[in-house]
């Protein structure tokens, strides 16, 4: 049974993969690494690489996509197939940097769960889902599970990440790029940039979905991933 690594995004854990991992587990040995330990994208990458078998399939979502890209660039023998979801290869934008920097100054043990959810939900989901109680519950649960110190470390990792655009041509992995049609964090331009610079890549945009495509369109997302991995 081949290996499939599902790398979560910013302040996410394996809850976001519950639909897909259940269905894919019949075909793959599923691994869902945590990004709780480490202070940089490079450290997260190296931690995963230590136990990652060669010729694995790697799926990275959002910040997990930054890690997946680094795995494919720095450890090409370990990544046979690569799936990038709602991510990009750029360094942090000025607007995002300003928002994240301000958030670090106000976060404390009492407010971080509510603050994180309230400040991110409109960026994460399509407009018809931003008041969805289940999605709000999931964000709160994942943020509480990972904790305030993890939030600070991951925020700093995003703030300090380097651009990988000039290194994308090094990727030898067969690559699938997925994004939501109304994703506010991973634009069509960013995804086309990935496709243009990665040698073997296809790009698929999922309609009626924002950043969290695996939650808003779980069946379509699963079908695209499963088909890509099977062929």
Secondary structure, 3 states (H helix, E strand, C coil): CEEEEEECCCCCCHHHHHHHHHHHCCCEEEECCCCCCCCCHHHHHHHHHCCCCCCEEEEEECHHHHHHHHHHHHCHHHEEEEEEECCCCCCCCHHHHHHHHHHHHHCCCCCHHHHHHHHHHHHHCCHHHCCCHHHHHHHHHHHHHHCHHHHHHHHHHHHCCCCCHHHHHHCCCEEEEEEECCCCCCCHHHHHHHHHHCCCEEEEEECCCCCCHHHHCHHHHHHHHHHHHHC
